[in-house]
Amino acid sequence: MSQLQEGTYPATGRSIAISESSKGAIMLNITFQLEDGSTVVARQCLVQTDGTVSTITLNMLRECFDFTGPDPFVLVEDPALMQKPVELVFAYETYKDKERLAVKFINPPGGGAGSGKPVDRASFLQKFGSKLRAMQGGVAAKPPTAPKLPPKPPTPTPPPKPPAPKKAFAPSTMDEAWAELYNNNQGMDEEKLNVLWTELLDHVKPGHQNDLTAEQWGEVKHLAQDDIKY
């Protein structure tokens, strides 16, 4: 890689390994082969140290390697999924007060846009599976419309009542709400737990796209308590 300069180079994916950095970030270590036969390893962050899933890396996996999620370990188990042509964008970056040339972006052809301890598949899906599923999108189908009944005679309309004040909830985060649900339902399997999670989100914000406010996450956390019914 010493002869490379900043710019875009065609390459082919070869394999991928998933590791955890010393600070807790989940890293993808992707090996590519360049046209001259040499290989390079691109390190891309999938989950940041605060637990946030990187949408840039997730979209890269979808666009370059037909990844449909939520389990990135399928790419580890079947290297053939990784063997796709891509374009690598090299740029200089500062690392430990020194400049080095590294892969900045991974794009599909014509597109643009290290090491560590091994990551256990079960613990990864337990911690981040629900977030990856949520980022796949999708809204639950609406129930079928009930048949119309014959019209009833009109009744006097009472004066409207003032709306009841909405209960205030202490601000929270997605991670805190998920932890509350998980801790209160530790005997529940993952599929049922994810269904319950989706129901809570739909109750607080129907048709949610995972963009709740801090107060709405507080309500989800409140509802996740095992003695709370809604």
C-alpha positions in Angstrom: 0.0 0.0 0.0 3.1 2.3 0.2 2.7 3.1 -3.6 -0.9 4.2 -3.3 -1.9 7.8 -3.3 -5.1 9.6 -2.3 -7.8 8.7 -4.7 -10.3 6.0 -5.8 -9.1 2.4 -6.6 -11.2 -0.6 -7.9 -11.0 -3.6 -5.6 -12.7 -6.9 -4.8 -14.0 -8.0 -1.4 -12.4 -11.1 0.1 -13.4 -11.6 3.7 -14.6 -9.8 6.8 -13.9 -10.1 10.6 -15.8 -8.4 13.4 -14.0 -7.2 16.5 -14.5 -4.9 19.5 -12.1 -2.0 20.2 -10.7 -1.3 23.6 -13.3 1.4 24.1 -16.2 -0.9 23.2 -16.9 0.1 19.5 -17.8 -2.7 17.1 -15.5 -2.7 14.1 -15.6 -4.4 10.7 -12.2 -5.5 9.4 -12.8 -6.0 5.7 -10.0 -7.5 3.5 -9.9 -6.3 -0.2 -7.7 -7.3 -3.1 -6.6 -4.5 -5.4 -6.1 -4.9 -9.2 -2.3 -5.4 -8.7 -3.0 -8.4 -6.5 -2.1 -6.7 -3.2 -4.5 -6.7 -0.3 -5.6 -4.0 2.1 -7.8 -4.1 5.2 -10.4 -1.4 5.7 -11.7 -0.8 9.3 -15.2 0.5 9.4 -17.2 1.3 12.6 -20.5 -0.5 12.8 -21.5 0.4 16.4 -20.0 3.4 18.1 -18.8 3.5 21.7 -22.2 5.0 22.8 -24.1 2.2 21.3 -25.2 4.1 18.2 -25.4 2.0 15.0 -23.5 3.7 12.1 -26.0 4.3 9.3 -23.1 5.0 6.9 -21.5 1.6 7.5 -24.9 -0.2 7.4 -25.8 1.4 4.1 -22.3 0.5 2.7 -23.0 -3.2 3.6 -26.4 -3.1 1.9 -25.2 -1.4 -1.3 -21.9 -3.2 -1.7 -22.6 -6.7 -0.4 -26.4 -7.2 -0.6 -26.6 -7.3 3.2 -30.2 -7.4 4.4 -29.5 -7.6 8.1 -29.8 -7.7 11.0 -27.0 -10.3 11.5 -23.6 -9.2 10.0 -22.1 -12.6 11.0 -23.6 -14.1 7.8 -20.9 -12.2 5.9 -18.3 -13.8 8.2 -19.7 -17.3 7.7 -20.1 -17.1 3.9 -17.1 -15.2 2.4 -18.7 -15.6 -1.1 -21.1 -12.8 0.0 -18.1 -10.5 0.4 -16.5 -11.2 -3.0 -18.1 -8.3 -4.9 -16.3 -5.5 -6.9 -16.2 -2.2 -5.1 -14.4 1.1 -5.2 -12.1 2.1 -2.3 -11.5 5.8 -1.6 -8.1 6.3 0.1 -7.3 9.5 2.1 -4.8 10.6 4.7 -5.8 10.6 8.3 -4.1 11.5 11.6 -3.5 8.5 13.9 -1.5 8.9 17.1 -0.1 12.2 15.9 1.0 10.7 12.6 -0.5 10.9 9.1 -1.3 7.6 7.4 -3.1 6.6 4.2 -6.3 4.6 4.9 -9.5 3.5 3.3 -12.0 6.4 3.9 -15.0 5.2 2.0 -16.2 1.9 0.4 -18.6 2.4 -2.5 -20.2 0.2 -5.2 -18.6 0.4 -8.6 -19.3 3.8 -10.1 -20.8 5.0 -6.8 -19.7 7.6 -4.4 -20.6 8.4 -1.2 -7.1 -3.2 13.1 -7.4 -5.7 15.4 -9.3 -6.3 18.6 -10.9 -9.0 20.7 -13.5 -11.3 18.9 -17.1 -10.4 19.2 -19.5 -13.1 20.3 -22.5 -13.4 18.0 -25.1 -14.0 20.8 -24.0 -11.0 22.8 -23.9 -8.8 19.7 -27.5 -9.7 18.7 -28.7 -9.2 22.3 -27.1 -5.8 22.5 -27.7 -4.4 19.0 -30.1 -6.8 17.2 -33.2 -4.7 18.0 -31.5 -1.5 16.8 -30.5 -3.1 13.5 -34.1 -4.4 13.1 -35.5 -1.0 13.8 -33.2 0.6 11.2 -34.5 -1.9 8.6 -37.8 0.1 8.7 -41.3 -1.2 8.2 -44.5 -0.4 9.9 -47.0 -3.0 11.2 -49.9 -3.6 8.9 -53.2 -1.9 9.9 -56.0 -4.3 11.0 -58.8 -4.8 8.5 -61.6 -2.2 8.6 -64.8 -3.4 10.4 -68.0 -3.6 8.3 -70.1 -0.4 8.4 -73.2 -0.5 10.6 -76.6 1.1 9.7 -76.6 4.8 10.7 -78.0 5.7 14.2 -80.3 8.6 14.8 -78.4 11.8 15.6 -77.9 12.6 19.3 -77.2 16.0 20.7 -73.5 16.8 20.8 -72.3 17.7 24.3 -69.9 20.5 24.6 -66.3 19.4 24.1 -64.3 18.6 27.2 -60.9 20.3 27.6 -58.1 17.8 26.7 -56.6 16.1 29.7 -53.0 17.3 30.3 -50.5 14.8 29.0 -48.5 13.1 31.7 -44.9 14.2 31.8 -42.2 11.6 31.8 -38.6 12.0 32.8 -36.3 12.2 29.7 -34.6 9.0 28.7 -32.8 7.3 25.8 -33.4 4.3 23.6 -30.7 2.3 25.4 -32.2 3.0 28.8 -35.7 2.1 27.6 -34.4 -1.2 26.0 -32.5 -2.0 29.2 -35.6 -1.5 31.3 -37.6 -3.9 29.1 -34.9 -6.5 28.9 -34.3 -6.5 32.7 -38.0 -6.9 33.4 -38.5 -9.7 30.9 -35.3 -11.8 31.2 -37.2 -15.0 30.8 -38.7 -14.0 27.5 -37.1 -15.2 24.2 -35.7 -12.6 21.8 -38.5 -12.8 19.2 -41.2 -12.1 21.8 -39.1 -9.4 23.4 -38.7 -7.6 20.0 -42.5 -7.8 19.4 -43.1 -6.3 22.8 -40.5 -3.6 22.1 -42.3 -2.7 18.8 -45.7 -2.6 20.5 -44.3 -0.1 23.1 -42.9 2.1 20.4 -46.1 2.1 18.4 -48.1 2.9 21.5 -46.0 6.0 22.2 -45.6 7.1 18.6 -47.5 5.1 15.9 -45.6 4.7 12.7 -42.4 5.5 14.5 -39.1 5.7 12.6 -36.9 5.4 15.6 -36.8 9.2 16.1 -38.5 9.6 19.4 -37.9 12.6 21.7 -36.2 12.2 25.0 -39.6 12.5 26.8 -41.1 9.9 24.5 -38.2 7.5 25.3 -39.0 8.3 28.9 -42.6 7.1 28.3 -41.3 3.9 26.6 -39.1 3.2 29.6 -42.0 3.9 32.0 -44.2 1.4 30.0 -41.4 -1.2 30.0 -41.8 -1.6 33.7 -43.4 -5.0 34.4 -46.2 -3.5 36.6 -47.2 -0.9 34.1 -50.2 -1.6 31.8 -51.4 0.5 28.9 
